[in-house]
Amino acid sequence: MIVRFSRMRWVIIGMCFLANAINYIDRANLAIAAPHIRMDLGMDAATMGIVLSAFFWTYALCQMPAGWFVDKVGVRMSLTFAVAWWSVFTAVTGVVHSIGAMLGARSLLGFGESAAVPSFSKTAYNWFPHKERGIACAIFDSGNRVGSALSMPIIAFIIAMIGWRGSFIITGVIGLLWAAAWWFIYRDPEKYRDIAPKQVEALLADRGVGNAENNTVNSDNNNKISWLDLFHYRTIWGLMIGLFCLNFAIYFFITWFPSYLMETRGFSLTALGTLGMLPPLCGILGSWLGGFTSDAFLRHGHSATFSRKFCLVLGMLISSCIAVCAVVENVWLCLALFSLSYASLSFAGANTYAIVGEIAPTSKHVASITGIMNFAGNLAGIFITTFTGIMLSLTQGSFLIPLAVAGSLCILGAASYLWLVGKVEPLPVRS
């Protein structure tokens, strides 16, 4: 008998999408406001690079404990706390008047946002069967592309109307409203009164099946695989390296891309708010296509290994075109290549989180693995922001080296997903 899963799952993942969009609007806010902040607080490019990286230090370092925290307390508590915390410090960013205070506010913002992605990943695992997790992860993952796209015109408009400080206060208030709504709406499916028992039973039975290649999950694995044991698996390291490489390129768009368009390509604030939207808009399409493609492969009988890894490797290889953007003179061709790169990164990115639920030995490891993987991925945010700032200072404003490095790492990421990540199935228990 075919059991139809509850439609409520789309409302839940839609809220994750919205939270991720708010998340990335908050992050991109600083990048868009950077030229104004530099003038107001007297920063050079290198100092601005350090300020941009401050968020990533705490965000990356807190990923692993955040993943563990999400698995322990559940996504209702973790995501309410995370969004409320980061929203408060987004607003605080708008009232600081020194470089030190700015560094402090951005560091505390990163602490709060560290629980976001592990919570999103765990939510998709809780509410979606494995043949729909690709599109579920694509939906919440595309929230960051929507946030990146919307941040350009919205933040540019707010800055033009009331200044850069007001943009942080307004986005902080929006986040607090979302946190209140999540607390009142979210429940795990087995605790949701409006879902039929057969739907809950079918969903619980599906959890952890992954590829369903004669694979069963030992319910005692939770007692046999500790958090530290996860680092003993080659697949975990492959996912860590792959996401580091992917995010190195992604975070260029979130941090230095607005400055690149304004300072290198001569874009006005108005042009930034319109044409600057093109890469993230293409990223939205890429993310949805990546999730749909891998799920379609699964529905047509392909293994989870082929379905997920094909999309990961293909997306990373194509995204390497970011390396040539700095040497292309035509601005439209440059934007086209940036857009193709962003779309390809998103195509791969949708599957980085779908794969977690399929390799996790139990439900108690989903957020933990996501946190471990995201820790490595967000170290890239530290490197790309600081490295680019230093290179700009040393080369009189040239983005050639940062973009070349980003393209090279995309190829390295493809290799990691292809060879280091093993068979997509629950990690085996090691005696």
C-alpha positions, 0 to 999 in steps of 0.5 A: 500500500502506498502511503502519502506523506503529510503535506505539512512537510512542505510548510516546515521545509519552507520555513527552513528556506525562509530562515536560511534566506534571512540568515544570508541576508544578515551575512551579505548585509556586511559585504554590501555595506562594506564600502560605507562602513570602511569610510565611516570607521576608517578601515583599509581593505585588509582590516575589512577582510579581518572584519568580514572573517570574524563571523566565520571564526566563531561560525566554523569553530562552533559547527561541531558542538552545534551539530551535537547540540541539535541532535541532543535538544531537537530542532525546535529548541535549537533553531529558535535559539539560533535565529533569536541569538543571531538576530539580536547581534545582527541588530547590534552590528548597526549600533557599533562605533569602533572596529573592536565592537564590530569584530565582537558583534560579528563574532557573536553573530557567527556563534548563533548562526552555527546551529542553523544548517545542522538544524535544517539538515536534521529537519529534512531528515525528520520530515522527508523520505530519502527519495525526497531529501534531495529536493528538500535539502535543495529548498532550504539550501536555496534559501541562501541564494534567495537571501543573497539575491534579495540582499542586493536590492533590499539592503542597497535600498535601505542603505540609500534611504536610512544608512547602513546602520538601519539595514542591520537593525531592520533585518535583526527584527525580521529574524526575531519574528521568525524565531517566535513563529518557529517555536509555536509551529514546529513539532517533530512528525511523530509529535504532530497531532494532525498527521495520520499514524500510518504516515508517521510509521512510514516516515519512521521506517524510511529513516536511515534506509538511504539507498535501500541496497539491502541496507539495514541500520542497526538500532544499537549503532548509536551506542557503538559510534561516538561523535569522535568515532565519526572522524575515523571514516574516509567518507567524512573527510571526503565530505569535509574537504569537498565542502571546504572547496565548494564554500571557498568559491561560494563565500566569495560571492557572499563577502567580496563579490559586491566590492568586486563589482563596485571597485573593479567593474565600476558598478554603482549602488543601483547597478549592484542592486540589480545586476548583482542579483544575477549569480544568486538567482542562477544559484536558486535554479541550480540548487533546485535542479541539483536536488531534483536531478539526484532524486530523479536518479533515485526514483529511476532505480540508480543507487544513492552513490551514483545519484548524489556523487554524479551531481556533486562532481559535475557541479564542482567541475563546471563551477571552476569557470570562476577562475577566468572571470578576472581576466574577461574584459567584457562585463556581460561575459564576466557576469555570465561566468559568475552566474554559471559558477554560482549555479553549478556550486548550488547544483552540487551544494543541494546534495551535500546535505542530502547525502548526510542522512544517507550515510548517518548510522542513526538519526542521532548522528545526522546533525552531528555529521552536518556540523562536522562537515560544515565546520570544514566548509566554513573554514573556507569563509575565514580563508577567502575573506582574509586571503582576498583582503591581503591579496587586494592590498598586495596587488593594488586591488587585483582579484586575479589570484583569489579567483584563480585559487577558487577555481582550482579548489573547485576541481580539488573538491570534485576529486574529493567527492569522486574518490574520497567519499565512498559508497553512499550508505550508513557508515558501518560499525567498527569493532 
